[in-house]
């Protein structure tokens, strides 16, 4: 709930800044009209960057995988003793 | 497999950073550079700064819609 308030505040601030720029025409309006597209493009770039960074630093834990395989074998042996059939899997 | 994932991640990061840098330069900095400066030779005219992102967005959206429709049709056929 707090996060969305933050995002909405940011969007409102950017919008007011943009409308202010449009009204005062400090820089030519043809340049000011480009700003929303610029924000959309930078948002897309940010998303792509986050995906790339997440993919680069994706954690793999080989030791945990080994432990898990050991656990599976142990559980299968235990259940075999109890009479559960695993031959189909 | 892990190395390929890492390479794809690096490629995505690189692409996004280069697009962001180029577009920032194009839209934010170039209006303040003189019109007859040589830097203008490396950029298309300003209309393309609108045209390219909008057309890319429309293409992405239509591709997504086609893909979703395709998946929905496929899953419907499986149920019937």
Backbone of each chain as nested JSON, in Angstrom:
{
  "chains": [
    {"id": "A", "residues": [
      {"number": 1, "name": "UNK", "atoms": {"N": [0.836, -1.204, 0.0], "CA": [0.0, 0.0, 0.0], "C": [0.867, 1.248, 0.0]}},
      {"number": 2, "name": "UNK", "atoms": {"N": [1.978, 1.197, 0.748], "CA": [2.835, 2.379, 0.8], "C": [3.556, 2.584, -0.522]}},
      {"number": 3, "name": "UNK", "atoms": {"N": [3.885, 1.458, -1.17], "CA": [4.643, 1.527, -2.406], "C": [3.867, 2.249, -3.486]}},
      {"number": 4, "name": "UNK", "atoms": {"N": [2.558, 1.935, -3.569], "CA": [1.753, 2.538, -4.637], "C": [1.586, 4.027, -4.382]}},
      {"number": 5, "name": "UNK", "atoms": {"N": [1.533, 4.436, -3.116], "CA": [1.458, 5.875, -2.801], "C": [2.716, 6.577, -3.29]}},
      {"number": 6, "name": "UNK", "atoms": {"N": [3.859, 5.919, -3.077], "CA": [5.129, 6.499, -3.527], "C": [5.134, 6.675, -5.045]}},
      {"number": 7, "name": "UNK", "atoms": {"N": [4.712, 5.593, -5.744], "CA": [4.722, 5.641, -7.206], "C": [3.77, 6.722, -7.715]}},
      {"number": 8, "name": "UNK", "atoms": {"N": [2.576, 6.79, -7.094], "CA": [1.59, 7.794, -7.525], "C": [2.119, 9.205, -7.292]}},
      {"number": 9, "name": "UNK", "atoms": {"N": [2.796, 9.416, -6.158], "CA": [3.378, 10.733, -5.882], "C": [4.405, 11.097, -6.943]}},
      {"number": 10, "name": "UNK", "atoms": {"N": [5.241, 10.12, -7.303], "CA": [6.253, 10.371, -8.321], "C": [5.601, 10.74, -9.648]}},
      {"number": 11, "name": "UNK", "atoms": {"N": [4.553, 9.979, -10.028], "CA": [3.864, 10.24, -11.297], "C": [3.24, 11.633, -11.279]}},
      {"number": 12, "name": "UNK", "atoms": {"N": [2.613, 11.983, -10.142], "CA": [1.991, 13.299, -10.032], "C": [3.037, 14.406, -10.141]}},
      {"number": 13, "name": "UNK", "atoms": {"N": [4.186, 14.208, -9.47], "CA": [5.241, 15.226, -9.513], "C": [5.736, 15.43, -10.931]}},
      {"number": 14, "name": "UNK", "atoms": {"N": [5.94, 14.289, -11.645], "CA": [6.443, 14.391, -13.017], "C": [5.408, 15.083, -13.899]}},
      {"number": 15, "name": "UNK", "atoms": {"N": [4.118, 14.747, -13.674], "CA": [3.063, 15.358, -14.49], "C": [2.968, 16.855, -14.256]}},
      {"number": 16, "name": "UNK", "atoms": {"N": [3.059, 17.257, -12.969], "CA": [2.989, 18.69, -12.695], "C": [4.198, 19.417, -13.29]}},
      {"number": 17, "name": "UNK", "atoms": {"N": [5.352, 18.786, -13.199], "CA": [6.548, 19.383, -13.792], "C": [6.38, 19.556, -15.296]}},
      {"number": 18, "name": "UNK", "atoms": {"N": [5.796, 18.521, -15.92], "CA": [5.619, 18.546, -17.371], "C": [4.631, 19.631, -17.785]}},
      {"number": 19, "name": "UNK", "atoms": {"N": [3.492, 19.701, -17.022], "CA": [2.476, 20.711, -17.347], "C": [3.043, 22.111, -17.121]}},
      {"number": 20, "name": "UNK", "atoms": {"N": [3.861, 22.241, -16.053], "CA": [4.51, 23.526, -15.808], "C": [5.42, 23.916, -16.958]}},
      {"number": 21, "name": "UNK", "atoms": {"N": [6.175, 22.941, -17.463], "CA": [7.059, 23.217, -18.596], "C": [6.249, 23.606, -19.817]}},
      {"number": 22, "name": "UNK", "atoms": {"N": [5.093, 22.91, -20.001], "CA": [4.247, 23.229, -21.161], "C": [3.7, 24.64, -21.036]}},
      {"number": 23, "name": "UNK", "atoms": {"N": [3.29, 25.024, -19.819], "CA": [2.653, 26.326, -19.625], "C": [3.657, 27.464, -19.773]}},
      {"number": 24, "name": "UNK", "atoms": {"N": [4.842, 27.291, -19.134], "CA": [5.78, 28.399, -19.155], "C": [6.535, 28.477, -20.468]}},
      {"number": 25, "name": "UNK", "atoms": {"N": [6.542, 27.345, -21.228], "CA": [7.262, 27.27, -22.519], "C": [8.677, 27.843, -22.393]}},
      {"number": 26, "name": "UNK", "atoms": {"N": [9.362, 27.33, -21.332], "CA": [10.743, 27.73, -21.139], "C": [11.602, 27.188, -22.291]}},
      {"number": 27, "name": "UNK", "atoms": {"N": [11.323, 25.932, -22.665], "CA": [11.979, 25.361, -23.834], "C": [10.89, 25.132, -24.868]}},
      {"number": 28, "name": "UNK", "atoms": {"N": [11.224, 25.043, -26.156], "CA": [10.192, 24.913, -27.212], "C": [9.25, 23.752, -26.947]}},
      {"number": 29, "name": "UNK", "atoms": {"N": [7.959, 23.96, -27.244], "CA": [6.951, 22.966, -26.868], "C": [7.143, 21.659, -27.619]}},
      {"number": 30, "name": "UNK", "atoms": {"N": [7.767, 21.697, -28.815], "CA": [7.981, 20.447, -29.547], "C": [8.933, 19.534, -28.781]}},
      {"number": 31, "name": "UNK", "atoms": {"N": [9.805, 20.131, -27.977], "CA": [10.697, 19.315, -27.156], "C": [10.0, 18.826, -25.901]}},
      {"number": 32, "name": "UNK", "atoms": {"N": [9.127, 19.696, -25.354], "CA": [8.416, 19.297, -24.145], "C": [7.47, 18.14, -24.431]}},
      {"number": 33, "name": "UNK", "atoms": {"N": [6.896, 18.105, -25.633], "CA": [5.97, 17.023, -25.967], "C": [6.669, 15.679, -26.029]}},
      {"number": 34, "name": "UNK", "atoms": {"N": [7.982, 15.682, -26.174], "CA": [8.709, 14.412, -26.248], "C": [8.896, 13.768, -24.885]}},
      {"number": 35, "name": "UNK", "atoms": {"N": [8.743, 14.562, -23.804], "CA": [9.094, 14.05, -22.475], "C": [8.3, 12.816, -22.041]}},
      {"number": 36, "name": "UNK", "atoms": {"N": [6.959, 12.745, -22.226], "CA": [6.256, 11.52, -21.809], "C": [6.766, 10.275, -22.508]}},
      {"number": 37, "name": "UNK", "atoms": {"N": [7.038, 10.403, -23.827], "CA": [7.59, 9.253, -24.553], "C": [8.958, 8.903, -23.999]}},
      {"number": 38, "name": "UNK", "atoms": {"N": [9.708, 9.953, -23.628], "CA": [11.022, 9.691, -23.043], "C": [10.885, 8.913, -21.741]}},
      {"number": 39, "name": "UNK", "atoms": {"N": [9.864, 9.269, -20.918], "CA": [9.685, 8.549, -19.66], "C": [9.256, 7.104, -19.904]}},
      {"number": 40, "name": "UNK", "atoms": {"N": [8.396, 6.897, -20.909], "CA": [7.989, 5.521, -21.218], "C": [9.195, 4.706, -21.661]}},
      {"number": 41, "name": "UNK", "atoms": {"N": [10.021, 5.314, -22.52], "CA": [11.208, 4.596, -23.012], "C": [12.158, 4.284, -21.867]}},
      {"number": 42, "name": "UNK", "atoms": {"N": [12.34, 5.259, -20.947], "CA": [13.269, 4.988, -19.851], "C": [12.711, 3.945, -18.893]}},
      {"number": 43, "name": "UNK", "atoms": {"N": [11.377, 3.919, -18.739], "CA": [10.767, 2.865, -17.914], "C": [11.023, 1.491, -18.531]}},
      {"number": 44, "name": "UNK", "atoms": {"N": [10.851, 1.401, -19.863], "CA": [11.14, 0.14, -20.541], "C": [12.59, -0.26, -20.392]}},
      {"number": 45, "name": "UNK", "atoms": {"N": [13.492, 0.722, -20.504], "CA": [14.917, 0.438, -20.34], "C": [15.199, -0.046, -18.928]}},
      {"number": 46, "name": "UNK", "atoms": {"N": [14.545, 0.579, -17.945], "CA": [14.75, 0.161, -16.554], "C": [14.304, -1.297, -16.354]}},
      {"number": 47, "name": "UNK", "atoms": {"N": [13.135, -1.629, -16.927], "CA": [12.659, -3.006, -16.804], "C": [13.612, -3.995, -17.431]}},
      {"number": 48, "name": "UNK", "atoms": {"N": [14.086, -3.647, -18.636], "CA": [15.021, -4.527, -19.338], "C": [16.317, -4.67, -18.537]}},
      {"number": 49, "name": "UNK", "atoms": {"N": [16.765, -3.539, -17.965], "CA": [17.992, -3.572, -17.168], "C": [17.828, -4.474, -15.957]}},
      {"number": 50, "name": "UNK", "atoms": {"N": [16.671, -4.376, -15.284], "CA": [16.46, -5.192, -14.088], "C": [16.423, -6.676, -14.457]}},
      {"number": 51, "name": "UNK", "atoms": {"N": [15.76, -6.987, -15.59], "CA": [15.723, -8.39, -16.025], "C": [17.131, -8.881, -16.334]}},
      {"number": 52, "name": "UNK", "atoms": {"N": [17.917, -8.037, -17.022], "CA": [19.274, -8.427, -17.375], "C": [20.135, -8.649, -16.151]}},
      {"number": 53, "name": "UNK", "atoms": {"N": [20.048, -7.716, -15.188], "CA": [20.861, -7.846, -13.971], "C": [20.435, -9.084, -13.18]}},
      {"number": 54, "name": "UNK", "atoms": {"N": [19.106, -9.301, -13.102], "CA": [18.625, -10.481, -12.389], "C": [19.091, -11.765, -13.038]}},
      {"number": 55, "name": "UNK", "atoms": {"N": [19.123, -11.769, -14.378], "CA": [19.568, -12.966, -15.1], "C": [21.065, -13.165, -14.929]}},
      {"number": 56, "name": "UNK", "atoms": {"N": [21.814, -12.055, -14.855], "CA": [23.265, -12.158, -14.7], "C": [23.627, -12.7, -13.32]}},
      {"number": 57, "name": "UNK", "atoms": {"N": [22.92, -12.218, -12.292], "CA": [23.263, -12.614, -10.924], "C": [22.346, -13.703, -10.397]}},
      {"number": 58, "name": "UNK", "atoms": {"N": [21.79, -14.503, -11.323], "CA": [20.847, -15.521, -10.868], "C": [21.569, -16.542, -10.001]}},
      {"number": 59, "name": "UNK", "atoms": {"N": [21.128, -16.722, -8.743], "CA": [21.87, -17.607, -7.852], "C": [21.604, -19.073, -8.165]}},
      {"number": 60, "name": "UNK", "atoms": {"N": [22.672, -19.836, -8.276], "CA": [22.542, -21.284, -8.392], "C": [23.289, -21.891, -7.218]}},
      {"number": 61, "name": "UNK", "atoms": {"N": [22.701, -22.925, -6.625], "CA": [23.36, -23.536, -5.465], "C": [23.53, -25.028, -5.706]}},
      {"number": 62, "name": "UNK", "atoms": {"N": [24.686, -25.442, -6.26], "CA": [24.924, -26.852, -6.574], "C": [24.924, -27.733, -5.337]}},
      {"number": 63, "name": "UNK", "atoms": {"N": [25.438, -27.194, -4.201], "CA": [25.485, -28.011, -2.987], "C": [24.078, -28.366, -2.546]}},
      {"number": 64, "name": "UNK", "atoms": {"N": [23.187, -27.371, -2.625], "CA": [21.796, -27.605, -2.224], "C": [21.153, -28.65, -3.12]}},
      {"number": 65, "name": "UNK", "atoms": {"N": [21.481, -28.596, -4.431], "CA": [20.914, -29.583, -5.352], "C": [21.366, -30.989, -4.963]}},
      {"number": 66, "name": "UNK", "atoms": {"N": [22.662, -31.128, -4.617], "CA": [23.175, -32.435, -4.2], "C": [22.449, -32.924, -2.952]}},
      {"number": 67, "name": "UNK", "atoms": {"N": [22.279, -32.009, -1.989], "CA": [21.594, -32.378, -0.751], "C": [20.169, -32.823, -1.03]}},
      {"number": 68, "name": "UNK", "atoms": {"N": [19.516, -32.102, -1.96], "CA": [18.128, -32.435, -2.293], "C": [18.038, -33.819, -2.926]}},
      {"number": 69, "name": "UNK", "atoms": {"N": [18.994, -34.108, -3.863], "CA": [18.995, -35.433, -4.474], "C": [19.189, -36.519, -3.41]}},
      {"number": 70, "name": "UNK", "atoms": {"N": [20.09, -36.248, -2.448], "CA": [20.331, -37.199, -1.368], "C": [19.049, -37.432, -0.57]}},
      {"number": 71, "name": "UNK", "atoms": {"N": [18.369, -36.32, -0.276], "CA": [17.117, -36.407, 0.485], "C": [16.095, -37.253, -0.255]}},
      {"number": 72, "name": "UNK", "atoms": {"N": [16.031, -37.053, -1.593], "CA": [15.048, -37.788, -2.384], "C": [15.334, -39.281, -2.317]}},
      {"number": 73, "name": "UNK", "atoms": {"N": [16.628, -39.628, -2.494], "CA": [16.997, -41.049, -2.462], "C": [16.655, -41.648, -1.092]}},
      {"number": 74, "name": "UNK", "atoms": {"N": [16.964, -40.882, -0.046], "CA": [16.686, -41.347, 1.315], "C": [15.199, -41.594, 1.524]}},
      {"number": 75, "name": "UNK", "atoms": {"N": [14.397, -40.616, 1.054], "CA": [12.951, -40.74, 1.224], "C": [12.408, -41.929, 0.45]}},
      {"number": 76, "name": "UNK", "atoms": {"N": [12.971, -42.152, -0.763], "CA": [12.496, -43.284, -1.564], "C": [12.798, -44.603, -0.854]}},
      {"number": 77, "name": "UNK", "atoms": {"N": [14.013, -44.682, -0.29], "CA": [14.363, -45.908, 0.422], "C": [13.423, -46.132, 1.597]}},
      {"number": 78, "name": "UNK", "atoms": {"N": [13.176, -45.043, 2.318], "CA": [12.31, -45.14, 3.498], "C": [10.916, -45.605, 3.104]}},
      {"number": 79, "name": "UNK", "atoms": {"N": [10.392, -45.004, 2.0], "CA": [9.029, -45.364, 1.592], "C": [8.99, -46.759, 0.995]}},
      {"number": 80, "name": "UNK", "atoms": {"N": [10.098, -47.19, 0.36], "CA": [10.15, -48.552, -0.154], "C": [10.026, -49.552, 0.974]}},
      {"number": 81, "name": "UNK", "atoms": {"N": [10.675, -49.223, 2.103], "CA": [10.567, -50.111, 3.264], "C": [9.134, -50.203, 3.741]}},
      {"number": 82, "name": "UNK", "atoms": {"N": [8.41, -49.075, 3.595], "CA": [7.018, -49.065, 4.047], "C": [6.071, -49.694, 3.032]}},
      {"number": 83, "name": "UNK", "atoms": {"N": [6.602, -50.033, 1.836], "CA": [5.773, -50.718, 0.874], "C": [5.17, -49.84, -0.206]}},
      {"number": 84, "name": "UNK", "atoms": {"N": [5.76, -48.662, -0.481], "CA": [5.275, -47.808, -1.576], "C": [6.105, -48.108, -2.812]}},
      {"number": 85, "name": "UNK", "atoms": {"N": [5.441, -48.26, -3.968], "CA": [6.129, -48.674, -5.178], "C": [6.552, -47.453, -5.99]}},
      {"number": 86, "name": "UNK", "atoms": {"N": [7.846, -47.361, -6.375], "CA": [8.359, -46.235, -7.156], "C": [8.84, -46.672, -8.527]}},
      {"number": 87, "name": "UNK", "atoms": {"N": [8.52, -47.893, -8.946], "CA": [9.104, -48.397, -10.178], "C": [8.61, -47.643, -11.403]}},
      {"number": 88, "name": "UNK", "atoms": {"N": [7.411, -47.035, -11.311], "CA": [6.865, -46.358, -12.491], "C": [7.529, -44.997, -12.703]}},
      {"number": 89, "name": "UNK", "atoms": {"N": [8.052, -44.388, -11.662], "CA": [8.624, -43.038, -11.81], "C": [10.12, -43.105, -12.041]}}
    ]},
    {"id": "B", "residues": [
      {"number": 1, "name": "UNK", "atoms": {"N": [24.892, -23.958, -19.757], "CA": [23.547, -23.419, -19.552], "C": [23.609, -22.159, -18.702]}},
      {"number": 2, "name": "UNK", "atoms": {"N": [24.376, -22.285, -17.609], "CA": [24.488, -21.125, -16.718], "C": [25.218, -19.979, -17.412]}},
      {"number": 3, "name": "UNK", "atoms": {"N": [26.239, -20.344, -18.183], "CA": [27.016, -19.326, -18.882], "C": [26.163, -18.638, -19.939]}},
      {"number": 4, "name": "UNK", "atoms": {"N": [25.306, -19.433, -20.617], "CA": [24.446, -18.843, -21.643], "C": [23.469, -17.855, -21.013]}},
      {"number": 5, "name": "UNK", "atoms": {"N": [22.892, -18.236, -19.86], "CA": [21.988, -17.324, -19.151], "C": [22.701, -16.033, -18.8]}},
      {"number": 6, "name": "UNK", "atoms": {"N": [23.935, -16.182, -18.318], "CA": [24.713, -15.017, -17.912], "C": [24.98, -14.117, -19.114]}},
      {"number": 7, "name": "UNK", "atoms": {"N": [25.301, -14.748, -20.257], "CA": [25.579, -13.962, -21.464], "C": [24.324, -13.214, -21.906]}},
      {"number": 8, "name": "UNK", "atoms": {"N": [23.163, -13.899, -21.851], "CA": [21.911, -13.242, -22.235], "C": [21.619, -12.076, -21.301]}},
      {"number": 9, "name": "UNK", "atoms": {"N": [21.883, -12.274, -19.998], "CA": [21.663, -11.199, -19.039], "C": [22.557, -10.011, -19.315]}},
      {"number": 10, "name": "UNK", "atoms": {"N": [23.821, -10.302, -19.623], "CA": [24.752, -9.219, -19.938], "C": [24.311, -8.481, -21.19]}},
      {"number": 11, "name": "UNK", "atoms": {"N": [23.835, -9.244, -22.18], "CA": [23.388, -8.638, -23.444], "C": [22.193, -7.726, -23.195]}},
      {"number": 12, "name": "UNK", "atoms": {"N": [21.236, -8.206, -22.383], "CA": [20.046, -7.39, -22.074], "C": [20.455, -6.103, -21.361]}},
      {"number": 13, "name": "UNK", "atoms": {"N": [21.344, -6.22, -20.392], "CA": [21.811, -5.039, -19.656], "C": [22.472, -4.043, -20.599]}},
      {"number": 14, "name": "UNK", "atoms": {"N": [23.334, -4.581, -21.471], "CA": [24.067, -3.724, -22.395], "C": [23.105, -3.014, -23.34]}},
      {"number": 15, "name": "UNK", "atoms": {"N": [22.132, -3.778, -23.89], "CA": [21.176, -3.185, -24.836], "C": [20.386, -2.081, -24.16]}},
      {"number": 16, "name": "UNK", "atoms": {"N": [19.89, -2.372, -22.947], "CA": [19.043, -1.384, -22.28], "C": [19.844, -0.134, -21.941]}},
      {"number": 17, "name": "UNK", "atoms": {"N": [21.079, -0.315, -21.476], "CA": [21.89, 0.863, -21.128], "C": [22.221, 1.681, -22.368]}},
      {"number": 18, "name": "UNK", "atoms": {"N": [22.522, 0.989, -23.492], "CA": [22.887, 1.758, -24.69], "C": [21.673, 2.497, -25.245]}},
      {"number": 19, "name": "UNK", "atoms": {"N": [20.492, 1.825, -25.23], "CA": [19.288, 2.507, -25.713], "C": [18.99, 3.725, -24.845]}},
      {"number": 20, "name": "UNK", "atoms": {"N": [19.13, 3.532, -23.521], "CA": [18.838, 4.646, -22.603], "C": [19.8, 5.813, -22.839]}},
      {"number": 21, "name": "UNK", "atoms": {"N": [21.086, 5.513, -22.99], "CA": [22.065, 6.582, -23.202], "C": [21.789, 7.322, -24.508]}},
      {"number": 22, "name": "UNK", "atoms": {"N": [21.572, 6.539, -25.57], "CA": [21.351, 7.143, -26.884], "C": [20.093, 7.992, -26.883]}},
      {"number": 23, "name": "UNK", "atoms": {"N": [19.016, 7.466, -26.286], "CA": [17.747, 8.189, -26.314], "C": [17.813, 9.438, -25.444]}},
      {"number": 24, "name": "UNK", "atoms": {"N": [18.513, 9.322, -24.287], "CA": [18.678, 10.504, -23.431], "C": [19.423, 11.589, -24.186]}},
      {"number": 25, "name": "UNK", "atoms": {"N": [20.492, 11.187, -24.854], "CA": [21.262, 12.149, -25.625], "C": [20.404, 12.79, -26.69]}},
      {"number": 26, "name": "UNK", "atoms": {"N": [19.6, 11.952, -27.359], "CA": [18.788, 12.401, -28.487], "C": [17.748, 13.415, -28.041]}},
      {"number": 27, "name": "UNK", "atoms": {"N": [17.041, 13.08, -26.939], "CA": [15.852, 13.854, -26.577], "C": [16.19, 14.99, -25.623]}},
      {"number": 28, "name": "UNK", "atoms": {"N": [17.082, 14.724, -24.651], "CA": [17.291, 15.71, -23.582], "C": [18.419, 16.686, -23.93]}},
      {"number": 29, "name": "UNK", "atoms": {"N": [19.513, 16.167, -24.462], "CA": [20.686, 17.022, -24.612], "C": [20.713, 17.731, -25.961]}},
      {"number": 30, "name": "UNK", "atoms": {"N": [20.254, 17.025, -27.031], "CA": [20.395, 17.579, -28.37], "C": [19.669, 18.901, -28.592]}},
      {"number": 31, "name": "UNK", "atoms": {"N": [18.504, 19.168, -27.956], "CA": [17.881, 20.485, -28.153], "C": [18.748, 21.657, -27.728]}},
      {"number": 32, "name": "UNK", "atoms": {"N": [19.717, 21.393, -26.832], "CA": [20.543, 22.495, -26.351], "C": [21.843, 22.64, -27.138]}},
      {"number": 33, "name": "UNK", "atoms": {"N": [21.995, 21.792, -28.182], "CA": [23.196, 21.877, -29.012], "C": [22.848, 22.678, -30.263]}},
      {"number": 34, "name": "UNK", "atoms": {"N": [23.789, 23.452, -30.749], "CA": [23.538, 24.273, -31.939], "C": [23.159, 23.406, -33.131]}},
      {"number": 35, "name": "UNK", "atoms": {"N": [22.34, 23.989, -34.02], "CA": [21.807, 23.22, -35.141], "C": [22.895, 22.801, -36.135]}},
      {"number": 36, "name": "UNK", "atoms": {"N": [23.94, 23.582, -36.251], "CA": [24.957, 23.254, -37.248], "C": [26.143, 22.513, -36.635]}},
      {"number": 37, "name": "UNK", "atoms": {"N": [25.933, 21.993, -35.424], "CA": [27.004, 21.223, -34.787], "C": [27.124, 19.86, -35.45]}},
      {"number": 38, "name": "UNK", "atoms": {"N": [28.354, 19.306, -35.452], "CA": [28.559, 18.047, -36.183], "C": [27.879, 16.862, -35.52]}},
      {"number": 39, "name": "UNK", "atoms": {"N": [27.522, 17.004, -34.198], "CA": [26.886, 15.884, -33.5], "C": [25.56, 15.524, -34.157]}},
      {"number": 40, "name": "UNK", "atoms": {"N": [24.894, 16.503, -34.762], "CA": [23.585, 16.247, -35.37], "C": [23.654, 15.241, -36.514]}},
      {"number": 41, "name": "UNK", "atoms": {"N": [24.846, 15.032, -37.072], "CA": [24.965, 14.072, -38.168], "C": [24.737, 12.646, -37.693]}},
      {"number": 42, "name": "UNK", "atoms": {"N": [24.939, 12.403, -36.379], "CA": [24.837, 11.032, -35.874], "C": [23.422, 10.677, -35.435]}},
      {"number": 43, "name": "UNK", "atoms": {"N": [22.49, 11.625, -35.517], "CA": [21.13, 11.348, -35.07], "C": [20.149, 11.621, -36.204]}},
      {"number": 44, "name": "UNK", "atoms": {"N": [19.051, 10.824, -36.217], "CA": [17.974, 11.09, -37.165], "C": [17.236, 12.344, -36.721]}},
      {"number": 45, "name": "UNK", "atoms": {"N": [16.32, 12.81, -37.571], "CA": [15.592, 14.02, -37.203], "C": [14.611, 13.701, -36.077]}},
      {"number": 46, "name": "UNK", "atoms": {"N": [14.073, 14.755, -35.485], "CA": [13.335, 14.606, -34.24], "C": [12.037, 13.819, -34.393]}},
      {"number": 47, "name": "UNK", "atoms": {"N": [11.439, 13.804, -35.592], "CA": [10.176, 13.064, -35.745], "C": [10.378, 11.584, -35.438]}},
      {"number": 48, "name": "UNK", "atoms": {"N": [11.56, 11.082, -35.797], "CA": [11.811, 9.655, -35.574], "C": [11.899, 9.315, -34.09]}},
      {"number": 49, "name": "UNK", "atoms": {"N": [12.217, 10.327, -33.248], "CA": [12.254, 10.077, -31.803], "C": [10.872, 9.742, -31.273]}},
      {"number": 50, "name": "UNK", "atoms": {"N": [9.808, 10.2, -31.979], "CA": [8.45, 9.808, -31.592], "C": [8.04, 8.552, -32.333]}},
      {"number": 51, "name": "UNK", "atoms": {"N": [8.351, 8.539, -33.642], "CA": [7.831, 7.473, -34.508], "C": [8.345, 6.107, -34.102]}},
      {"number": 52, "name": "UNK", "atoms": {"N": [9.653, 6.012, -33.817], "CA": [10.232, 4.688, -33.556], "C": [9.683, 4.069, -32.269]}},
      {"number": 53, "name": "UNK", "atoms": {"N": [9.671, 4.802, -31.11], "CA": [9.117, 4.163, -29.906], "C": [7.645, 3.815, -30.031]}},
      {"number": 54, "name": "UNK", "atoms": {"N": [6.85, 4.714, -30.671], "CA": [5.422, 4.422, -30.781], "C": [5.18, 3.206, -31.66]}},
      {"number": 55, "name": "UNK", "atoms": {"N": [5.908, 3.122, -32.792], "CA": [5.697, 1.968, -33.672], "C": [6.188, 0.691, -32.998]}},
      {"number": 56, "name": "UNK", "atoms": {"N": [7.282, 0.79, -32.24], "CA": [7.769, -0.393, -31.527], "C": [6.75, -0.839, -30.484]}},
      {"number": 57, "name": "UNK", "atoms": {"N": [6.147, 0.145, -29.769], "CA": [5.144, -0.199, -28.77], "C": [3.923, -0.838, -29.394]}},
      {"number": 58, "name": "UNK", "atoms": {"N": [3.474, -0.276, -30.546], "CA": [2.306, -0.849, -31.212], "C": [2.607, -2.26, -31.696]}},
      {"number": 59, "name": "UNK", "atoms": {"N": [3.819, -2.456, -32.242], "CA": [4.197, -3.79, -32.715], "C": [4.234, -4.784, -31.559]}},
      {"number": 60, "name": "UNK", "atoms": {"N": [4.797, -4.346, -30.431], "CA": [4.882, -5.224, -29.25], "C": [3.485, -5.596, -28.765]}},
      {"number": 61, "name": "UNK", "atoms": {"N": [2.604, -4.571, -28.695], "CA": [1.251, -4.806, -28.184], "C": [0.491, -5.765, -29.094]}},
      {"number": 62, "name": "UNK", "atoms": {"N": [0.623, -5.566, -30.425], "CA": [-0.112, -6.444, -31.334], "C": [0.461, -7.857, -31.286]}},
      {"number": 63, "name": "UNK", "atoms": {"N": [1.772, -7.973, -31.154], "CA": [2.386, -9.3, -31.031], "C": [1.874, -10.012, -29.789]}},
      {"number": 64, "name": "UNK", "atoms": {"N": [1.799, -9.249, -28.667], "CA": [1.303, -9.831, -27.417], "C": [-0.14, -10.294, -27.566]}},
      {"number": 65, "name": "UNK", "atoms": {"N": [-0.974, -9.452, -28.21], "CA": [-2.381, -9.824, -28.372], "C": [-2.52, -11.069, -29.23]}},
      {"number": 66, "name": "UNK", "atoms": {"N": [-1.74, -11.108, -30.33], "CA": [-1.798, -12.29, -31.203], "C": [-1.372, -13.533, -30.436]}},
      {"number": 67, "name": "UNK", "atoms": {"N": [-0.308, -13.398, -29.637], "CA": [0.2, -14.537, -28.881], "C": [-0.837, -15.029, -27.877]}},
      {"number": 68, "name": "UNK", "atoms": {"N": [-1.469, -14.054, -27.139], "CA": [-2.47, -14.437, -26.139], "C": [-3.665, -15.106, -26.816]}},
      {"number": 69, "name": "UNK", "atoms": {"N": [-4.102, -14.522, -27.949], "CA": [-5.218, -15.128, -28.675], "C": [-4.884, -16.541, -29.136]}},
      {"number": 70, "name": "UNK", "atoms": {"N": [-3.658, -16.715, -29.624], "CA": [-3.216, -18.028, -30.086], "C": [-3.263, -19.047, -28.952]}},
      {"number": 71, "name": "UNK", "atoms": {"N": [-2.735, -18.632, -27.791], "CA": [-2.703, -19.536, -26.638], "C": [-4.117, -19.881, -26.188]}},
      {"number": 72, "name": "UNK", "atoms": {"N": [-5.006, -18.868, -26.203], "CA": [-6.382, -19.124, -25.769], "C": [-7.073, -20.102, -26.71]}},
      {"number": 73, "name": "UNK", "atoms": {"N": [-6.857, -19.918, -28.028], "CA": [-7.458, -20.829, -29.001], "C": [-6.954, -22.247, -28.78]}},
      {"number": 74, "name": "UNK", "atoms": {"N": [-5.662, -22.376, -28.543], "CA": [-5.052, -23.686, -28.365], "C": [-5.629, -24.388, -27.133]}},
      {"number": 75, "name": "UNK", "atoms": {"N": [-5.738, -23.635, -26.027], "CA": [-6.199, -24.247, -24.783], "C": [-7.685, -24.617, -24.896]}},
      {"number": 76, "name": "UNK", "atoms": {"N": [-8.44, -23.842, -25.676], "CA": [-9.857, -24.149, -25.858], "C": [-10.012, -25.465, -26.618]}},
      {"number": 77, "name": "UNK", "atoms": {"N": [-9.153, -25.643, -27.631], "CA": [-9.233, -26.855, -28.426], "C": [-8.929, -28.092, -27.585]}},
      {"number": 78, "name": "UNK", "atoms": {"N": [-7.992, -27.914, -26.64], "CA": [-7.586, -29.045, -25.818], "C": [-8.732, -29.504, -24.925]}},
      {"number": 79, "name": "UNK", "atoms": {"N": [-9.508, -28.518, -24.407], "CA": [-10.61, -28.866, -23.515], "C": [-11.703, -29.604, -24.291]}},
      {"number": 80, "name": "UNK", "atoms": {"N": [-11.997, -29.152, -25.494], "CA": [-13.111, -29.716, -26.257], "C": [-12.787, -31.099, -26.826]}}
    ]}
  ]
}
